[in-house]
Amino acid sequence: MLSIQLCMVYPPLLAPVNTVMYGPVIMTDQLSAQDWLDQGLKTLAASGFTALKAEPLAKALGVSRGSFYWHFADVGAFHAAILRYWRQVAAEEIIAGVEAAAGDESPLPLLLRQAFSGKLALERAVRSWATADSAARNAVQAIDRRRLDYLMTLLRDAGFSAETAQARAQILYWTFLGFALSDKTLPKPQQKALLDALIRIASPS
């Protein structure tokens, strides 16, 4: 009789541990929205934007789809979050990182080395997505403007005139895009020679 009374007075004591109510369903998957976004970028880079769906992502994470819909209203909301996260990772975090690492030196050589030595599958995947989706296209256009503006700022800081900085920033960025979208890798010596030439273009003397 006492146990029945305790159940009535203190029902949380009998609730399952580490569970979250999701509508009529008890959800035990304890993933954050960030976990889903990180997996989303990995999936996007490996399998393309068509794989950004609740079921394959949940399977990759070893959880149910309930966790996905706990954090995102629908797949469209997840796609929007992925594009925002990509812009943060592929522009803002890189800029902040090279600024911090460069210290009192110009971050431009470091930025170029990082851009031309990194893994670019994600860049290709997002740009492929942009050919079929207006939101992805807007995200790509926004990141292109951000990167170009940053390059022009660095070149002006290095001593170039505004006109020359704009022209050289465009040349550098077009070269990066061609490199990123190419399906052929350059031999190490050839890649180093290309990078050295680009750093000379970015140097005022």
NUGU-723419 format. One record per residue (C-alpha): x, y, z; residue in one letter; residue number from 1. Coordinates in nm, 3 decimals. Layout:
<pts>
pt x=X&y=Y&z=Z&type=A&seq=NUM
...
</pts>
This chain:
<pts>
pt x=0.000&y=0.000&z=0.000&type=M&seq=1
pt x=0.287&y=0.235&z=0.089&type=L&seq=2
pt x=0.459&y=0.172&z=-0.247&type=S&seq=3
pt x=0.140&y=0.260&z=-0.434&type=I&seq=4
pt x=0.112&y=0.585&z=-0.239&type=Q&seq=5
pt x=0.474&y=0.673&z=-0.314&type=L&seq=6
pt x=0.416&y=0.614&z=-0.685&type=C&seq=7
pt x=0.123&y=0.852&z=-0.678&type=M&seq=8
pt x=0.304&y=1.125&z=-0.483&type=V&seq=9
pt x=0.652&y=1.096&z=-0.639&type=Y&seq=10
pt x=0.609&y=0.969&z=-0.999&type=P&seq=11
pt x=0.944&y=1.114&z=-1.121&type=P&seq=12
pt x=1.124&y=0.863&z=-0.897&type=L&seq=13
pt x=0.998&y=0.584&z=-1.122&type=L&seq=14
pt x=1.072&y=0.754&z=-1.457&type=A&seq=15
pt x=1.338&y=0.594&z=-1.681&type=P&seq=16
pt x=1.681&y=0.745&z=-1.643&type=V&seq=17
pt x=1.815&y=0.976&z=-1.923&type=N&seq=18
pt x=1.490&y=1.001&z=-2.113&type=T&seq=19
pt x=1.318&y=1.297&z=-2.276&type=V&seq=20
pt x=0.950&y=1.323&z=-2.357&type=M&seq=21
pt x=0.890&y=1.382&z=-2.729&type=Y&seq=22
pt x=0.515&y=1.403&z=-2.783&type=G&seq=23
pt x=0.371&y=1.065&z=-2.690&type=P&seq=24
pt x=0.708&y=0.895&z=-2.734&type=V&seq=25
pt x=0.987&y=0.850&z=-2.481&type=I&seq=26
pt x=1.313&y=0.949&z=-2.654&type=M&seq=27
pt x=1.631&y=0.799&z=-2.507&type=T&seq=28
pt x=1.875&y=0.934&z=-2.770&type=D&seq=29
pt x=2.083&y=1.199&z=-2.593&type=Q&seq=30
pt x=2.238&y=1.377&z=-2.893&type=L&seq=31
pt x=2.273&y=1.752&z=-2.923&type=S&seq=32
pt x=2.190&y=1.956&z=-3.231&type=A&seq=33
pt x=2.566&y=2.000&z=-3.275&type=Q&seq=34
pt x=2.612&y=1.622&z=-3.296&type=D&seq=35
pt x=2.365&y=1.612&z=-3.584&type=W&seq=36
pt x=2.530&y=1.905&z=-3.760&type=L&seq=37
pt x=2.876&y=1.748&z=-3.730&type=D&seq=38
pt x=2.744&y=1.423&z=-3.874&type=Q&seq=39
pt x=2.562&y=1.621&z=-4.141&type=G&seq=40
pt x=2.884&y=1.780&z=-4.266&type=L&seq=41
pt x=3.060&y=1.442&z=-4.270&type=K&seq=42
pt x=2.773&y=1.287&z=-4.463&type=T&seq=43
pt x=2.755&y=1.580&z=-4.703&type=L&seq=44
pt x=3.126&y=1.554&z=-4.782&type=A&seq=45
pt x=3.113&y=1.177&z=-4.827&type=A&seq=46
pt x=2.776&y=1.121&z=-4.996&type=S&seq=47
pt x=2.640&y=1.453&z=-5.118&type=G&seq=48
pt x=2.337&y=1.659&z=-5.023&type=F&seq=49
pt x=2.083&y=1.391&z=-5.117&type=T&seq=50
pt x=2.201&y=1.192&z=-4.811&type=A&seq=51
pt x=2.104&y=1.471&z=-4.569&type=L&seq=52
pt x=1.792&y=1.295&z=-4.445&type=K&seq=53
pt x=1.681&y=1.185&z=-4.101&type=A&seq=54
pt x=1.691&y=0.809&z=-4.162&type=E&seq=55
pt x=2.047&y=0.767&z=-4.298&type=P&seq=56
pt x=2.185&y=1.020&z=-4.051&type=L&seq=57
pt x=2.018&y=0.844&z=-3.758&type=A&seq=58
pt x=2.153&y=0.511&z=-3.880&type=K&seq=59
pt x=2.506&y=0.654&z=-3.903&type=A&seq=60
pt x=2.477&y=0.784&z=-3.547&type=L&seq=61
pt x=2.316&y=0.466&z=-3.416&type=G&seq=62
pt x=2.003&y=0.637&z=-3.284&type=V&seq=63
pt x=1.638&y=0.673&z=-3.373&type=S&seq=64
pt x=1.492&y=0.949&z=-3.588&type=R&seq=65
pt x=1.318&y=1.088&z=-3.279&type=G&seq=66
pt x=1.642&y=1.259&z=-3.177&type=S&seq=67
pt x=1.660&y=1.433&z=-3.516&type=F&seq=68
pt x=1.308&y=1.573&z=-3.490&type=Y&seq=69
pt x=1.367&y=1.676&z=-3.132&type=W&seq=70
pt x=1.623&y=1.931&z=-3.256&type=H&seq=71
pt x=1.494&y=2.015&z=-3.606&type=F&seq=72
pt x=1.136&y=2.078&z=-3.715&type=A&seq=73
pt x=1.192&y=1.903&z=-4.047&type=D&seq=74
pt x=1.460&y=1.819&z=-4.302&type=V&seq=75
pt x=1.437&y=2.168&z=-4.450&type=G&seq=76
pt x=1.522&y=2.324&z=-4.114&type=A&seq=77
pt x=1.817&y=2.086&z=-4.085&type=F&seq=78
pt x=1.940&y=2.183&z=-4.431&type=H&seq=79
pt x=1.925&y=2.551&z=-4.338&type=A&seq=80
pt x=2.123&y=2.480&z=-4.020&type=A&seq=81
pt x=2.381&y=2.278&z=-4.213&type=I&seq=82
pt x=2.439&y=2.565&z=-4.456&type=L&seq=83
pt x=2.482&y=2.814&z=-4.171&type=R&seq=84
pt x=2.724&y=2.576&z=-4.001&type=Y&seq=85
pt x=2.921&y=2.525&z=-4.321&type=W&seq=86
pt x=2.966&y=2.901&z=-4.359&type=R&seq=87
pt x=3.090&y=2.919&z=-4.001&type=Q&seq=88
pt x=3.334&y=2.629&z=-4.044&type=V&seq=89
pt x=3.453&y=2.711&z=-4.395&type=A&seq=90
pt x=3.497&y=3.086&z=-4.350&type=A&seq=91
pt x=3.471&y=3.236&z=-4.002&type=E&seq=92
pt x=3.661&y=2.965&z=-3.813&type=E&seq=93
pt x=3.936&y=2.955&z=-4.076&type=I&seq=94
pt x=3.973&y=3.334&z=-4.071&type=I&seq=95
pt x=3.985&y=3.342&z=-3.692&type=A&seq=96
pt x=4.237&y=3.057&z=-3.688&type=G&seq=97
pt x=4.484&y=3.211&z=-3.933&type=V&seq=98
pt x=4.455&y=3.551&z=-3.764&type=E&seq=99
pt x=4.542&y=3.397&z=-3.430&type=A&seq=100
pt x=4.825&y=3.183&z=-3.568&type=A&seq=101
pt x=4.982&y=3.463&z=-3.772&type=A&seq=102
pt x=5.026&y=3.694&z=-3.476&type=G&seq=103
pt x=5.205&y=4.010&z=-3.593&type=D&seq=104
pt x=5.276&y=3.861&z=-3.938&type=E&seq=105
pt x=5.044&y=3.878&z=-4.236&type=S&seq=106
pt x=4.799&y=3.587&z=-4.226&type=P&seq=107
pt x=4.782&y=3.571&z=-4.606&type=L&seq=108
pt x=5.060&y=3.312&z=-4.670&type=P&seq=109
pt x=4.920&y=3.095&z=-4.391&type=L&seq=110
pt x=4.569&y=3.127&z=-4.534&type=L&seq=111
pt x=4.687&y=3.023&z=-4.881&type=L&seq=112
pt x=4.882&y=2.725&z=-4.748&type=R&seq=113
pt x=4.581&y=2.608&z=-4.551&type=Q&seq=114
pt x=4.340&y=2.658&z=-4.842&type=A&seq=115
pt x=4.552&y=2.461&z=-5.086&type=F&seq=116
pt x=4.646&y=2.178&z=-4.852&type=S&seq=117
pt x=4.313&y=2.103&z=-4.686&type=G&seq=118
pt x=4.054&y=1.839&z=-4.770&type=K&seq=119
pt x=3.808&y=1.992&z=-5.016&type=L&seq=120
pt x=3.539&y=1.725&z=-5.051&type=A&seq=121
pt x=3.298&y=1.936&z=-4.846&type=L&seq=122
pt x=3.360&y=2.240&z=-5.067&type=E&seq=123
pt x=3.279&y=2.035&z=-5.375&type=R&seq=124
pt x=2.970&y=1.885&z=-5.214&type=A&seq=125
pt x=2.819&y=2.219&z=-5.115&type=V&seq=126
pt x=2.884&y=2.369&z=-5.457&type=R&seq=127
pt x=2.721&y=2.067&z=-5.621&type=S&seq=128
pt x=2.424&y=2.119&z=-5.389&type=W&seq=129
pt x=2.411&y=2.483&z=-5.498&type=A&seq=130
pt x=2.342&y=2.381&z=-5.858&type=T&seq=131
pt x=2.012&y=2.227&z=-5.750&type=A&seq=132
pt x=1.897&y=2.435&z=-5.453&type=D&seq=133
pt x=1.851&y=2.812&z=-5.416&type=S&seq=134
pt x=1.929&y=2.817&z=-5.042&type=A&seq=135
pt x=2.258&y=2.638&z=-5.099&type=A&seq=136
pt x=2.333&y=2.874&z=-5.387&type=R&seq=137
pt x=2.273&y=3.174&z=-5.161&type=N&seq=138
pt x=2.506&y=3.025&z=-4.900&type=A&seq=139
pt x=2.778&y=2.973&z=-5.158&type=V&seq=140
pt x=2.742&y=3.327&z=-5.289&type=Q&seq=141
pt x=2.760&y=3.464&z=-4.934&type=A&seq=142
pt x=3.076&y=3.271&z=-4.851&type=I&seq=143
pt x=3.235&y=3.375&z=-5.180&type=D&seq=144
pt x=3.175&y=3.741&z=-5.093&type=R&seq=145
pt x=3.310&y=3.692&z=-4.741&type=R&seq=146
pt x=3.626&y=3.521&z=-4.859&type=R&seq=147
pt x=3.690&y=3.774&z=-5.135&type=L&seq=148
pt x=3.637&y=4.067&z=-4.900&type=D&seq=149
pt x=3.883&y=3.914&z=-4.656&type=Y&seq=150
pt x=4.141&y=3.854&z=-4.928&type=L&seq=151
pt x=4.107&y=4.212&z=-5.051&type=M&seq=152
pt x=4.150&y=4.341&z=-4.695&type=T&seq=153
pt x=4.468&y=4.139&z=-4.648&type=L&seq=154
pt x=4.608&y=4.255&z=-4.981&type=L&seq=155
pt x=4.534&y=4.620&z=-4.904&type=R&seq=156
pt x=4.696&y=4.575&z=-4.562&type=D&seq=157
pt x=5.002&y=4.435&z=-4.743&type=A&seq=158
pt x=5.036&y=4.760&z=-4.940&type=G&seq=159
pt x=4.844&y=4.706&z=-5.263&type=F&seq=160
pt x=4.611&y=4.971&z=-5.398&type=S&seq=161
pt x=4.239&y=4.900&z=-5.374&type=A&seq=162
pt x=4.218&y=4.827&z=-5.747&type=E&seq=163
pt x=4.516&y=4.592&z=-5.748&type=T&seq=164
pt x=4.399&y=4.421&z=-5.430&type=A&seq=165
pt x=4.061&y=4.353&z=-5.587&type=Q&seq=166
pt x=4.216&y=4.207&z=-5.904&type=A&seq=167
pt x=4.465&y=3.988&z=-5.721&type=R&seq=168
pt x=4.206&y=3.868&z=-5.471&type=A&seq=169
pt x=3.989&y=3.755&z=-5.761&type=Q&seq=170
pt x=4.281&y=3.576&z=-5.926&type=I&seq=171
pt x=4.371&y=3.399&z=-5.602&type=L&seq=172
pt x=4.012&y=3.299&z=-5.535&type=Y&seq=173
pt x=3.947&y=3.173&z=-5.887&type=W&seq=174
pt x=4.263&y=2.965&z=-5.858&type=T&seq=175
pt x=4.140&y=2.818&z=-5.531&type=F&seq=176
pt x=3.799&y=2.733&z=-5.679&type=L&seq=177
pt x=3.959&y=2.564&z=-5.979&type=G&seq=178
pt x=4.181&y=2.365&z=-5.746&type=F&seq=179
pt x=3.892&y=2.274&z=-5.514&type=A&seq=180
pt x=3.662&y=2.159&z=-5.793&type=L&seq=181
pt x=3.924&y=1.966&z=-5.987&type=S&seq=182
pt x=3.900&y=1.588&z=-5.969&type=D&seq=183
pt x=4.274&y=1.555&z=-6.024&type=K&seq=184
pt x=4.536&y=1.597&z=-5.753&type=T&seq=185
pt x=4.867&y=1.766&z=-5.825&type=L&seq=186
pt x=5.198&y=1.599&z=-5.739&type=P&seq=187
pt x=5.350&y=1.748&z=-5.424&type=K&seq=188
pt x=5.634&y=1.936&z=-5.603&type=P&seq=189
pt x=5.391&y=2.087&z=-5.854&type=Q&seq=190
pt x=5.148&y=2.183&z=-5.580&type=Q&seq=191
pt x=5.428&y=2.351&z=-5.384&type=K&seq=192
pt x=5.540&y=2.544&z=-5.693&type=A&seq=193
pt x=5.183&y=2.663&z=-5.748&type=L&seq=194
pt x=5.154&y=2.773&z=-5.388&type=L&seq=195
pt x=5.487&y=2.958&z=-5.401&type=D&seq=196
pt x=5.370&y=3.142&z=-5.714&type=A&seq=197
pt x=5.045&y=3.240&z=-5.547&type=L&seq=198
pt x=5.227&y=3.372&z=-5.240&type=I&seq=199
pt x=5.443&y=3.585&z=-5.473&type=R&seq=200
pt x=5.126&y=3.723&z=-5.632&type=I&seq=201
pt x=5.005&y=3.811&z=-5.284&type=A&seq=202
pt x=5.334&y=3.984&z=-5.191&type=S&seq=203
pt x=5.390&y=4.350&z=-5.282&type=P&seq=204
pt x=5.762&y=4.303&z=-5.337&type=S&seq=205
</pts>
